[in-house]
């Protein structure tokens, strides 16, 4: 809801309260103000100009040479390219030295040899959005519709000296979807009176009932329908003040009749519709449910097929409006309209919501009906609109209204005790203070022995129970004034669990490696759901998916991360690493909730490191991505319990993929995406990993133990073992560690040879073994003995021989 500060000040005295201060007060009272926009911010030296003369530019077919009175001693010459500029117009002129939005400064210029002392402006050039400018001036300059003085401040005339508060209205506060509703709220906050508009409606002798009859078949959907008839209207542009108020509220002006109905919608929160009486085709209004397959062409020139779930306004036979949503094109007010039928009705929210959703039409009217309007404003709004049509469209209002009223809605009465209010809020507010708060809200209240019986106005349909009244007292008393207490007990909330702390440390570590965190959809397609899944399961399908691409719950995160890489590479971001900690969903059978499991996944492509000055580049490869994971395991204290085993996984490179095992149990995999998949997704060489985070973080870790720095030297032995190519180097390393005993402290691989001097089917793997005893210096004999056991084991287990 956009609220004009100047317009609001007509209902509530805002003296001494700036727009920003008011926004802060409203927010503190429970309705969030998302921002305050200063409409003419940054615009300077823009005035009203009077075009005294206009002639063709001597050297340019599309330029006009204008002599313009801008309120100075002498008129100035301005070259203007707008096709609609003409003699006698009152226009917006940015004088030399003026500043327009975007810090665009106006300077004296010469255009095709002719001097130009300023600029004649369109509304768009003053920062008004194109969608808010009336069609008449959507192209070309703006022309003032009323007589204004040359030299007057154009920002004042266009209401651009105003400020607009953007209110974020929650569904329960439908009352604040109108200027009067906001006025009641502000009046309560400031403790000031609300000045309601006065309606002085004069009618002619003719009876409205002679022109129209109203009947309602669907009384549950439409318990109140009010019709007024206004004759002899002259459709023309609205007064400038009215256009300004609509534009400030985000509504585009059309003509005086339509603009008045939109003005009432904003002022009262009561949607109205104006029918061209002569185009109705009958003297009857019948409100009913639509027939199956019935059609209507709405004001947006779209033909819509209706169902019995939709409520329509008809002329007795055919629909002329989709009730509460949009009018029909067959009864639209046009430039030749002379008689207007004003509809003001109360429609139930559920019916309007159904039609709005089915047809994809969400209008200002439907949004208010859906949330609920005040039925006690329905007749008053029709009267106010009729009065304005007399004043600004020259109309004559026929005597009486034609209505159907089956509405039975009484103001709610809620009883609450002072003790209950103070107990819930933890306060000691007096009965007089509570009574004063209800008075500010304009709620009628009766106090009997500190028990309040409150009669809630129908405009506040959100207040029905005790808790609602407590909330009203709290927000008007001031949330900042409520007492604060510290929690008591043996434990205090707010501490991260061990699992959460580990997960957070993983995020920090991965971001420290240069990876960006990604957040992707939990939904995927049937064709992708089983790709890269750590465990197979029946896909879980949505009953009402948004699309086929988002129709099932995912079993793996990797397909989404590959889409992220593909998206970035298509936009020339060739070097990127991303990770995601998210959930996958494993089915537990039909009609049962799935098990949600948290996974850690990552993907990287391009250069991992680039030091151009040194001419060094390091592309992402298997060992880079494995090293990232090793860092995660080391961070968690699990490095010695992790092992890797060569794997063949569909969609992964068969020679560059490995299972990740924790204590011998598979928890995920790491490797290169298969070249075929890379080609399909237009990816470069890409490496991915995915791990079960629950298994990883759920592993028990022994307490960290520290040992003293060795005082005695260690001894190193290097061995090069010739084995079959099929034997994994990691398996040999594991056997060496187990055979080395207590003296063997470290084993590392430092060389792999498969050259031409090596026997067919063989390879040479070189290991460096470090022996050490913290209590004494080892002798050669002791090391040789331990080393001999290692050689015996690898020879027996793998058929390894020392390379000569």
MARROGU-596811 format. One record per residue: residue in three letters; x, y, z of N, C-alpha, C in turn. Coordinates in steps of 0.05 Angstrom, whole numbers, plus 5000, padded with zeros to 4 digits. Example, Ala and Ser with C-alpha at 12.3 -4.5 7.8 and 13.67 -1.06 7.14 Angstrom:
% MARROGU-596811
ala526448865156524649105156526449345156
ser525749555142527349795143525850015157
% end
This chain:
% MARROGU-596811
unk501749765000500050005000501850255000
unk501450424979503050674978501350894990
unk502451035009500951245024502351515019
unk500851695007501851965003501752125029
unk503952235037504152385062502352635061
unk502252775038500653015036497652935036
unk496952715023494152635023493252545051
unk495052395064494352305091493952545110
unk495452755106495252995124492453125122
unk490853065101488153175099486253035119
unk486952795128485252645146486252665175
unk488952695179490052705205492152935206
unk492053095227494053305230496753185235
unk498553235216501253115218503353325226
unk502453555236504253775243506353675263
unk508853725257511053655275512053375272
unk510853225253511752945248512452925219
unk515052885213515952845185515152575175
unk515452545149514752285136516452055147
unk519052105150520851895160520151835190
unk519552035206518851985234516251835235
unk514351905218511751765217512151465210
unk513951425190514451145182515550985205
unk517351105221518450965244516250905264
unk514451085269512351045289510450825279
unk509750825253507950625243509150345245
unk511750335238513150075240513149965268
unk513750145287513850065315511149975326
unk508950065313506349995322505249745309
unk506849625291506049365281505649335251
unk505649555236505449545206508149635195
unk509449455182512149525172512049725149
unk513649935151513950125129516650055115
unk516449955090518849855077520650085067
unk519450315063521150545055519550795051
unk520951015049519651275044520951395019
unk519351444999520451544973519851844971
unk521852004967521552284962521252324932
unk518752394923518152374895519952554877
unk520352794886521952984869524753014878
unk525852804891528552824902530552874880
unk532253084885534353144866533553324843
unk530953384840530053554818530053844827
unk531154014810531354304817530754474793
unk529654714799529254924779527454834755
unk525254694762523254614742520654764747
unk519754904726517455084730515355034709
unk513055174712510955174692511655374670
unk511355284645511855464623509455494605
unk509155724593506855774574508055804546
unk507255634528508255644500506855864485
unk508256084481507156314467507056284437
unk509256164426509456124397510755854392
unk509955724370511255484361511355484331
unk513755424321514155404292516155194286
unk516155104261517954894252520854984253
unk522654814263525454884263526354914233
unk527755124226528455164198530254944186
unk531754804202533654604191533154324201
unk530754264213530253994224527253944223
unk526453734209523653674206522253584232
unk523853464250522653354275523053524299
unk524053774295524453954317522654194315
unk521754304338520054544339521554764354
unk521155004344522355244357520055374372
unk520355384399518255484416519155734432
unk517355924434517756154451516156104476
unk517456094499516056004524516356204546
unk514156274558514056444582514556274606
unk516756314621517456154644517256324670
unk515956544668515556714692517756924695
unk519756924677521857124679521057384664
unk522757584664522157834650521657794620
unk523257624608522957574580522557274575
unk520857214554520556924547523156824535
unk523456554536525956434526525256244502
unk527256204486526956024463527855744471
unk526155544466526855264472526355094448
unk528254934440527954744418526854484430
unk524554394419523254154430522653954407
unk523253704413522753494393520153344396
unk518453414416515953274420513953344399
unk512553144389510553184367508053334378
unk507553314404505053424414505253704426
unk507653834423507954104433506454304415
unk505154504427503654694410503254954425
unk502555154409502055424420499755424440
unk500055574462497955604481498055404504
unk499755204502499954994523501355094548
unk500554984571502055024596503654764600
unk506254784601508054554600510054564624
unk511454334627513554324647516254404634
unk517554594645520054694634522354664654
unk524454534646526954524661528754754651
unk529054954668530555194659533555134658
unk535055314646537955284646538955274675
unk540555074682541455034709539854834725
unk537654744713535954544726537354274728
unk536454114748537453844751535153654751
unk535353454734533253244731534252984743
unk532452784747533352534759535752414744
unk537552284760539952184749542152394747
unk541752624762543652844762544152944733
unk541952944717542053054690541753354691
unk543753504683543753794685543053924658
unk541354124660540454264636542354504631
unk543454514607545254734600544154874575
unk545055114571544455264547545755114523
unk544255074502545254914479544455044453
unk545654934432544955024405544354774389
unk541854754379540954524364540454604335
unk542054494317541854554288541854854283
unk543654994298544055274293542155454309
unk540255344324538355504339538855464369
unk538955684384539455674413537055554428
unk537655404449535555294465536155354495
unk534355494508534755574536533055404555
unk533555154555531954984573530854744559
unk528954604572527854364561524954334570
unk523254274550520454214556520253914562
unk519153844585519453564596516953404593
unk517453144591515352944595515352864624
unk513252714632513152624660515252414666
unk515952254645517952054649520652184655
unk521152414643523752554648523852674676
unk521552684689521452774717521552544737
unk522052304726522352074744519851914749
unk517651984735515151834738515251594720
unk514551354731514651114715512751124691
unk513551014669511851014645509150884649
unk509050674665506550534669504550694685
unk505450914698503651084713502751334698
unk503851384674503151614659500751544641
unk498751724641496351674625497051644596
unk495451484582496051414554496351674537
unk494851874544494952124529497652244528
unk499252204550501852324552504052114554
unk503451864546505451654548507751704529
unk507151854507509151934488508952244485
unk511252374487511252664484511252804511
unk510953064510511053234534508453224549
unk508553314574506053324590504953614588
unk502253624585500853884584499053904608
unk499254124623497554154646494654184638
unk492854034651489954054643488554294655
unk489754424674488454654687490154904682
unk488955134688490355384685492255424708
unk494755434702496855484723498555714714
unk499755844733501356084728504156014717
unk505056144695507756104686509756184708
unk511756024711513756074731513255934758
unk510755824761510155684786511855424787
unk512255334812513855094816512354854805
unk513454724784512154504772511954264790
unk513954234808513854004826511454014845
unk510754254853508354284870505854224855
unk505754314830503354264813502953974807
unk505153824805505153544799505253364823
unk505153484847505253334872507953194876
unk510053284862512653164865514153274889
unk512853454904514053544929513053364952
unk511753144945510552964965512552734972
unk511952594993513452355001511452125004
unk512251884995510451654995511551435013
unk509951345031510651135049509650865038
unk511450675036510650405026510150225050
unk507550155054506749985076506549695067
unk507849525083507649235078505349125095
unk503049085082500549015097500348715099
unk500148615124499748335128496748265123
unk496148005117493347945110491248015130
unk492048015156490048075177489448375179
unk491048545168490648835170489448955144
unk487248835134486048935110484949215113
unk484549295138483549565143485549785134
unk488049715133490149905126490549925096
unk488849785080488949805051487250035041
unk486950245057485450485049486650725063
unk486350955052487351195065485951255091
unk483351195092481951235117482851035138
unk483450785130484450585149487150665160
unk488850775142491550865152491151105170
unk489251275163488751515179487851435208
unk486051235210485251145236487751035252
unk489450895238491850785251493751005260
unk494251205243495951425250494751595272
unk492151635270490751795290491051665318
unk490851395319491251255344494051275354
unk496051265336498851275344499551555355
unk498551765341499252035349497252145370
unk495052005374493052115393491652355382
unk491152355355489852585342487252495328
unk485452685324482852625312483152555282
unk481252395272481152325244478952485231
unk479652645210477652805196476652655172
unk474152555173472952405151471952595130
unk471952505104470852675083467952725086
unk467052965081464153035082462952995055
unk460552875054459252825029456752995027
unk456653175007454353345002453153264975
unk451253084975450252964951447453084945
unk447253204922444553304913443653134890
unk441053074889439952894869437753044853
unk437152934830434953044813432452884819
unk430252964807427652844813427352564802
unk428752504780428452234768429352024788
unk428051794787428651574805430551374792
unk432551294808434451094798432950834793
unk430950774808429450524805427950504779
unk427550734766426250734739428250654717
unk430850664724432950604704434050314707
unk434050214732435349964736434049804759
unk434049544757433149374779435449184785
unk435649094810437848924819436648674832
unk437648444824436948194838439448024841
unk439547874863441947714869441047424874
unk442047244857441546964861443446834881
unk446046924879448046804896448446984921
unk446446984939446447164961448647104981
unk449646854982451846795000454446924991
unk454746934964457147064953456947364952
unk454547464950454047754948451647844964
unk452047874991449847945008448948235006
unk450648404994449948694992450848794965
unk448948914950449549034924448149294922
unk449649514918448549784917449049904889
unk447050014877447350144851446350434851
unk447950614840447150894836447350964807
unk445751144797445751224769446351524768
unk448351594751449051874746448751924716
unk447152134710446552204682448252444673
unk448352484647449552724634452452774642
unk453952554646456752594652458252654627
unk460452794630462252864607464952744613
unk465652534598468152394603470452564592
unk472352614609474652794603476952714622
unk479252834618481452784637480752884665
unk481752744685481252814713482753074720
unk481853204741483353434751486253334759
unk488053524757490853444761491353334789
unk490053444809490453344837489653054839
unk487552984825486552704826488552514812
unk489452604789491452444775493952404792
unk494852624805497252614821496952404844
unk494552404856494152214879494151924869
unk492951884846492951604836495751514829
unk497351694816500051614808501851574833
unk501451734854502951694879502351424891
unk499851324886499051064897499650834878
unk500850894855501650684836499450604817
unk497450784812495250724794495350924771
unk495050834746495151004723492451144718
unk492451404714489951544708488851474680
unk486151474678484851414652483051644644
unk480851674658479051904654477651964680
unk476052184680474952274706473152064719
unk471551914703469751714715471251484727
unk472951364712474551134721476351214744
unk477551454742479451544762477951594789
unk475451684788473951724813473451454827
unk472851244811472450984824474950884837
unk477250934823479850844835480551014859
unk479851274858480351444881478751354906
unk476251274902474651174924475750914935
unk476750734916478050484925480350544944
unk481950744937484250814954483350954980
unk481351124978480451285001478951115021
unk476950965012475250805029476050515031
unk477650415013478150125012475849965000
unk473950104988471549974976471849974946
unk472249744934472349734904469649814892
unk469749974871467350054856467749984827
unk465549964812465749924783463750114770
unk464550244749462850424733462150284707
unk459550234703458550124678457450354660
unk457850334634456550504615453650404614
unk451850564625449050464627447850404600
unk448450564580447350524553448450284539
unk450750184548451949944536451149684551
unk449749714574448949474589447149284573
unk445449404557443649244541441049164554
unk440649264578438049214592437849404615
unk435549384629435149544653435249374678
unk436849164676436948964698439848894704
unk440348864730442848754740442148494755
unk443348274746442948014759445647904767
unk446047854793448547734803448147444807
unk449747274795449446984797452046844793
unk452146584797454446424790454446384760
unk456846374748457046334719456146054712
unk455346024687454645764676457145634665
unk457245364665459645224654460045294625
unk462445384619463145444591462345724582
unk460945874600460146154593462646324590
unk462546514572464946674565464446974570
unk466547114576466547404579469147514569
unk469047744556471447894548471848114567
unk473948104583474448304604475748554592
unk476148754610477249014601479948994589
unk481448784594484148754582483948614555
unk481448604543480948494517481748194515
unk481448054537481947764538479347614542
unk478847424524476347264528476947044548
unk475147024568475546834590473146644592
unk473846384596471746184599471246144628
unk468646154635467846154663466845874672
unk466745834699465745594710463745674732
unk462145484742460345544764461645634790
unk464345624792465745724815466046024815
unk465446154792465846434788463246594791
unk463446824804461147004807461247214785
unk458947264772458847454751456547654755
unk456947894744454848094743453748084715
unk451148054712450048024685447848244681
unk447148274656444948454649442248304647
unk442248074661439947904660440347654643
unk442047684623442647464605445647404602
unk447247604595450047554591451747704611
unk454147594618455847734638456947994628
unk456948194646458148454640460548514658
unk461048334678463348364695463948104710
unk466548054715467347834732467447954760
unk465547884776465048034802467548054819
unk468148304827470248354845473048334834
unk473248274807475848234795476348434772
unk474648424752474948604729472348624714
unk471748864703469348904687469548784659
unk467248784646467248684618467648904598
unk468748844575469249034554466649134542
unk464548974544461949054531460449274546
unk461349344570460049554585462049764595
unk464249784582466449964591465750254587
unk466450424606466150714603468050814581
unk466950954561468551054539468151354536
unk469451474517469451764514466651874509
unk464851704497462151794490460051724512
unk460951614534459151534556457751784568
unk455151764572453651984584452251904610
unk451551644612450251554636451851324649
unk452351354675454051164689452451024711
unk452750764712451650604734454050534753
unk453850634777455950584797455250334813
unk457050134813456649894829458449904854
unk457249874877458649844902457549604917
unk459249404921458149154931460049024952
unk458848844967460348684986460348394976
unk462748304967463048024957464747874978
unk464147614981465647455000468447394988
unk470447385005473247364996473847104982
unk472846884991473546624979472746604950
unk470346704943469346694916471146864897
unk471747104907473447284891476247164887
unk477347044908479946924906480046694886
unk477946534885477746324865477846424837
unk476246624831476246744804478946874797
unk480047024816482547154812484846954805
unk484846734821486946534817486446384790
unk483946304785483446144760484146304735
unk483746564735484246724711486846874712
unk488446844733490946984735490647284735
unk488447374747487847664749487947754778
unk489947894785490048004813490048304810
unk487748414817487348704814487248834842
unk487249104842487049254867484349184881
unk482349144865479649074876479748794888
unk480648594873480548324883482248284908
unk484548424910486248394933484848494959
unk483148694955481648794979479248614986
unk477848524966475648334972476648084985
unk478947984976480047734987480647765017
unk481747995024482548035052480148125069
unk478148235056475748315071475448625073
unk473048725065472549015066470549075088
unk470249335093468349425114465549455100
unk463549285107460949315095459549575101
unk460349705123459049955130460050195113
unk461950145095462850365078461650325049
unk460250115044459450045017457550265006
unk455550345021453650545012454950825011
unk456550885032457851145033459851185010
unk461250965002463050984980461651054954
unk459250924950457750984926456851274925
unk455951384948455151664950457451854945
unk459751784956462151954952462951964922
unk462851734909463451724881461551884864
unk458951854871456952004856457252304859
unk457952394884458452674889460752784872
unk462952624871465252714855464752714826
unk462952534816462252544788460552784781
unk459052874800457553134796459553354794
unk461553354812463453584814465353584791
unk466353354782468553344763467853224736
unk465353134733464453024707461853154698
unk460853354714458453494707455953324708
unk455953104722453652924722451353014740
unk449152874737446752914754446052644766
unk445752634793445252384807442252344809
unk441352104800438452044803437851984832
unk435352034839434452004867434451714875
unk435451664899435251394910437451204900
unk437650984915439450774907437850514903
unk438850344886437550084881439449874894
unk438449714912440149534926438749274934
unk440449074939439548824951441248794976
unk439948764999441448745024440448505041
unk442048295041441548065058443748025078
unk445448235081447748215098447048245127
unk447948055143447548055172450348055185
unk451448295188454048315200454048525222
unk454448445247454448625269457248665279
unk457848895291460548935303461148715324
unk463548625324464348415343464548535371
unk463748375391464048455419465848265433
unk468048365445470048205458470348295486
unk470348105505470648175533473348075543
unk474648245559477348175570477748325596
unk479248205614479748335640482448475640
unk482748665657485348805659487448615669
unk486748435687488748235697489848075674
unk488147985656489047815634490947975616
unk490348225610492148395593494848415606
unk494948485632497548525645499048265649
unk497648045653498947795656500347705631
unk499047745608500247665582502547845575
unk502248105580504248295571506448335592
unk506048235617507948275638508148565647
unk505848705645505848985651504049045676
unk503949295683502049375704500549625694
unk499449605670497949825658495349855673
unk494550105678492050165693489650145674
unk487350125686484850105671484350355655
unk485150585666484850845651486550845626
unk489050745629490850735605489750555583
unk488650325591487450145572485050275558
unk483350405574481050545563481850755543
unk484050895550485051105532485950995505
unk487250755507488250625482485850545465
unk483750435477481350355461480050605449
unk480150825464478951075454480551175430
unk483151165432484851255409484251085384
unk483750825388483150655366480250685356
unk478750855370475850905365474250645368
unk475050485388473550245396471750325420
unk469150275418467450335440467850125462
unk468350215486468850025508467350105533
unk466449895548465149935573466749785595
unk467249915617468849785638467049725662
unk467149485672465649405695467449235713
unk468349355735470049215754472549095740
unk473849285725476349215710475949005689
unk473548965680472948795657471948965634
unk473348945611472649115588470948955569
unk468749085561467148975539467449165515
unk468849075494469649245472467949185448
unk466749385436465249355411467149445388
unk467849255372469949305351468549395325
unk469449615314468249705288468549495266
unk466649495247466749295226469249335208
unk470449565209472849605193475249445203
unk475049355228477249195239476248905243
unk475848765220474948495220477048295232
unk479448385237481548215247481348175277
unk479648325291479548305320476948155328
unk477347905338475147735345475447595373
unk477947585383478447435408480047615427
unk480347515451481847665472484647735463
unk486047545451488847585443489147815424
unk487047855407487148085388487148345403
unk485448365423485448615439488048655454
unk489148435464491748465478493848575459
unk493848475435495748575415495348875410
unk492848965408492349245404493349415427
unk492949325451493949465475496949475474
unk498249255467501149235467502349425447
unk501349425423502649595402502149885406
unk499849965417499350245423500750335448
unk500950155468502550215492505450255485
unk506350095464509150115455510649865462
unk511449715441513049475446515649545461
unk516649775456519149855470518749905500
unk516249945507515649995536515049745551
unk514849515537514249265552516749195568
unk516449095592518749025608520248775597
unk522848775600524448555591525548395614
unk525648135612526747955633528547755620
unk530547675635532347465625531247195630
unk531646995613530646725618532046605643
unk530646435656531746305680531646005676
unk533345855689533345565686536245455684
unk536445195680539045075680540445105653
unk538845125632540045165605538845415592
unk540345525574539545775560539445715530
unk537445835517537245785488539445955473
unk539845875448541546035431544245905424
unk544945695438547545565433547345375409
unk549345385392549445195369549944915379
unk548544725367549044445373551744375361
unk552844145369555344055359555244015328
unk552943915319552543875290552544135276
unk551044335287550844595274553644735273
unk555144715295557744845296559644725276
unk559544455273561244325252560444415224
unk557844425219556844505193557744785186
unk557544965206558445235202561445255196
unk562945095210565945105205566544995177
unk565044795167565444705140564844925120
unk562745065124562045295106564345495105
unk565345565129567545765129570045655115
unk570645395120572945285107572645285077
unk570345195066570045175037570045455025
unk568845655038569045925027571846025028
unk573445935048576246015049577845895027
unk576945665016578345544993577645684967
unk575745874967574946014943572345914931
unk570945744945568345644935566145834943
unk564245864925561846024931559545844940
unk558045934960555745774968553445804949
unk552245584941549945584923547545494939
unk545145604931542645504942540845444919
unk540345194914538845104890536144984899
unk534444934879531844824884532044544896
unk530144474913529944204923528344024904
unk527344154882525744004862527343974837
unk526843744824528243684799526343544780
unk527343444758525643304738525943004741
unk524042854730524142564732526642454718
unk527542584697529942484683532542524698
unk532542714717535042774731535142674760
unk532742584770532542524799534442314809
unk535042104792536841894801539741934794
unk540342154780543142194772544842264797
unk547042124800549042164821547942114849
unk545641984852544541934878546241744894
unk546641804920548241624937546741374945
unk544141384944542541154949540041154931
unk539340934920537040924902534440904918
unk532441034908529841034921527741114901
unk525241054907523041134889522741434890
unk522741574867522441864867519841954880
unk519942174893517542284906516442504888
unk514042464877512842654858511042844872
unk511043094863509143294874506443244861
unk504343294876501643264866500843494847
unk501943734852501343964835504044114829
unk505644004812508244124806507944384790
unk509944564793509944814778510544754748
unk512244554743512944484716514244204717
unk514644084694515943824693518843834703
unk520144064699522844094708523044104738
unk520844164752520844174781518544004792
unk518543744785516243574791516843364813
unk519343314819520043104839522143214858
unk522143104882524243184902526843044896
unk529043194899531643104890532842884908
unk534542724896536042524911539042584911
unk539742794895542542874894542643174888
unk544743304898545043594894546743654869
unk548343464861550243514839548943604813
unk546643484804545543594779544943884780
unk544043994803543544274805546044444804
unk548144344817550744494816551844494788
unk551544284773552444284745550844494729
unk548244534735546744744722547845014729
unk548645044754549845304763552445364747
unk554145154744556645194728555945264699
unk554045114688553345154660552245434656
unk550645534675549545804673551746014673
unk553745974691555946164693557746154669
unk558345914659560145894636558846024611
unk556245994609554846124586555046424588
unk555746534611556046814615558946894619
unk560746724608563646774607564946774634
unk563746644654565046604680566146324679
unk568646294669569846034663571145894686
unk571946044707573345924730571645964755
unk570545744764568645764786568545514802
unk568245544828567845324847565545384865
unk563545194867561245244883560844994902
unk559445044924558644824941555844874952
unk554644674962551944704974551644494996
unk550544595018549644415040546644425039
unk545444205031542544195028541443915032
unk538843905029537443645035536743495010
unk536843235012535643054992533442895006
unk531642784991529242665002528942374993
unk528942195013528741905007526041805015
unk524641674996521941585000521741365022
unk519641375037519041165057516541005049
unk515741035024513340895015511041085010
unk509040994997506741164989505241265013
unk504441525011502941665032504441685058
unk507041675057508741715081510641945075
unk511242105096513142315093515942205087
unk517442335069520142235062522142295085
unk524342155084526542215102528242425089
unk528742635104530342855094533242825104
unk535142805086537942765093539642995082
unk541443085099543143315091545643215078
unk546243335055548643265040550443505036
unk552943455032554943655024555843594996
unk555543784977556343734950557843974939
unk559543924919561044144907561744084878
unk562344294864563144274836565044494829
unk567044434812569044634805570044584776
unk570744804763571744784736573545024731
unk575344994710577045214703579645214719
unk580745454723583245484738582745504768
unk584145344783583945364812585745584823
unk588045624809589945824818591245944793
unk591546204794592746344771594546574781
unk597146534779599146744786600446844760
unk599047024746599947104719602647224719
unk603347374741605947504741608247304740
unk607847084754609846874754609446674730
unk607346714716606746534693605846264703
unk604646244727603745994738600745964737
unk599845734728596945674727596545394738
unk594445354753593745094763590745044758
unk590244854740587544784733586344594754
unk583744604757582444414775582844124764
unk583643944781583843664773582943494797
unk583143234794582243054814583543104841
unk586143154840587643184865587043444879
unk586343654864585543904876582943864891
unk580943744878578343714891578543514915
unk580243304911580643124933582043264957
unk583843444950585243594971583343774987
unk581343884973579344044987577843875007
unk577143624999575743445017577543365040
unk580043315034581943245055582043455076
unk581943705067581843935086579343925104
unk577043845092574643825108574943605129
unk576043375120576343155139578343215161
unk580443365154582443445174581143635194
unk579443815184578144005201576343865222
unk575143645214573443495231574843285248
unk577443255244579043065259578642775249
unk577842745223577242475213579242385191
unk581342535187583142485164584242195164
unk584942095187586141825188584141605185
unk581541675187579441475184578241475157
unk579141645139578141665112579841515092
unk578641385074580041255052578541285026
unk579941245004578741274978578941014963
unk576940954947576940704932575840764904
unk577340664884576540714856573740624851
unk572240794836569340734832568540774803
unk566440644796565140684770562240764775
unk561641024769559041134774557941254749
unk555441194742554241294718554341604718
unk555341714695555542004693558242114702
unk560041934712562642014722564841874705
unk567142004704569441904689570341634702
unk570541414687571141154699573841134711
unk575741294702578441274713579241494732
unk577341684737578041914755575741954775
unk574741734786572641754806573241564828
unk572641644852573241474876570941494896
unk570341264908568541274931570041384955
unk568641524973569841624998568741455020
unk570641335036569741155057570641265084
unk568841245104569341315131569241065148
unk571540995159571740735175570740505158
unk571340515132570640295114567840305103
unk566140505112563440525103563240755082
unk562040695060561840895038560041125046
unk561041375044559441605051559041795028
unk560241745005560041914982562041854960
unk562442044942564442004921565542274912
unk567742254897569042494886570242414859
unk570242594840571442534814570642724793
unk571342644768570842814744568242734732
unk566742934723564242874708565042754681
unk563442564672563942414647564042614624
unk565942584606566242774583563642804567
unk562042584565559542604550557642794564
unk557442774590555642954605556643244603
unk559343274605560543544602559743664576
unk559843514554559143614528556243694526
unk554443524538551643584538550943844552
unk552443904573551944144589553744384581
unk555344344559557244554550559144634573
unk560044424587561944474609564844414600
unk566744544612569544464609570044234629
unk572544154631573243944650572244014678
unk570443854689569143914714569343694734
unk569843764759570143574781568043624802
unk566943414814564743434833565243244857
unk563843294878563743114901561043134915
unk560242924928557842934944558142734967
unk557642824991557942665015555442685032
unk555042465047552842465067553842625091
unk552742865095553743035116552942925144
unk550642795144549742675170551642465180
unk552642295162554542085170557142215177
unk557942415162560542545167560542695194
unk558442845199558443005224557542845248
unk556242615242555342445264557542255274
unk559842245260561942065269563242175295
unk563541995314564742065339567742115336
unk568642325347571542395345572742385372
unk574942255374576342235400577542505407
unk577842545433579042795442581742835430
unk582443085425585043155414587243095435
unk589242945427591442895446594043025434
unk595743115452598143245444600543075453
unk602543065437605042925444607343125443
unk609343075458611643255459613243245433
unk614643465427616243475403618543275406
unk618943105385621042895388623843015394
unk625142885414627842975421629942815406
unk629042585394630942405381630442395351
unk632542355336632242365306630642135296
unk629442185272627941965259629741865236
unk628941635225630441515203628441465180
unk629341515155627641485132628641265114
unk626741115102627440905082625540955058
unk626640965035625040985010625040724996
unk622840644986622640394971620940444945
unk621740324923620240334898619340044893
unk616740004893615539734890614439704862
unk615139484850614039414823611639224828
unk609339314819606839154823605139164798
unk603039004798601139014775599739284774
unk599139374749597839624746595039634759
unk593839404762591139394773591039444803
unk593339424816593439454845593439754852
unk591639834870591540114878593740184897
unk595040414893597240494911596240534939
unk593740614943592640654970592540404985
unk591840174972591739914986594539834996
unk596539884979599339824987600139995011
unk599440245010600040425032598840335058
unk596240245057594940145081596239905092
unk597139725075598539485084601239555097
unk602639755086605139845097604739955125
unk602640115129602040235155601540015176
unk599939815168599239595187601739425194
unk603539395174605839225179608139365193
unk608139635192610439785202610539785232
unk608439735246608439735275608640005287
unk609440015313609440265328611640455319
unk613740345308615940525300615440685274
unk613640585257613040715232611040945237
unk612041195233610441425240609041555216
unk610241515192609041655169609741505143
unk607841495125608241375098607141565077
unk608741625057607741805035608741695008
unk607041734988607741654961609041894947
unk611341854934612642074922613242034892
unk612641794881613241754853611641524841
unk610941554816609641344801610941334773
unk611841084766613141064740611840834724
unk611140894699610040694681611240724653
unk613840784652615240834627615840584611
unk617340634590617940424570619740204581
unk621340264602623140074614621739884634
unk619139944638617639784657616339554641
unk616239324654615039084643612139134637
unk611139014615608339044607606438974630
unk604439144636602539094657603539154684
unk605839274687607039334713607339634717
unk607639714741608239994748610039994773
unk611340224776613140264799611940484816
unk611440424842610440624860612540654882
unk613340914887615440964907614241084932
unk615140974955614041064981616441154999
unk615841355015617841445035616741375062
unk618341225078617441125104619141255126
unk617841365146619341495168618941345193
unk621241265206621241105231622241285254
unk620941255277621741425299620741305326
unk622341355347621641285374621941525391
unk619841615405620041865420621841835445
unk622541585453623941555478626941515474
unk627841445449630741385445631341415416
unk634041395411635041395383634941115372
unk633741075349633540815337636240725325
unk636640465326639040355313638340265285
unk640440235268639940125241638639855242
unk639539695261638439425263635439425268
unk634539605286631739615293630039705268
unk631139905254629640005231629639795209
unk631839665205632039455184630039225190
unk629839155216628038945223625139015217
unk624339265225621639355220621139385190
unk623139475176622839525147622639255133
unk624039055143623938795131621138675132
unk619738725155616938625158615138755137
unk615639015132614039155112614439025085
unk616938985077617538875051616338595048
unk616438435069615338165068612338175064
unk611038355077608138375075607338455047
unk608538655035607738755009608438544987
unk610638394992611238184972609237964973
unk608437884998606537665001603737744992
unk602937984999600238064994599738164965
unk601738304953601338424927603238314906
unk605038134913607038034894609038254886
unk609438454905611238674899614138604900
unk615738724883618638684884619938954883
unk622338974896623739224896624839284868
unk624539524859625439604833628539654835
unk629939524816632839544817633739804804
% end
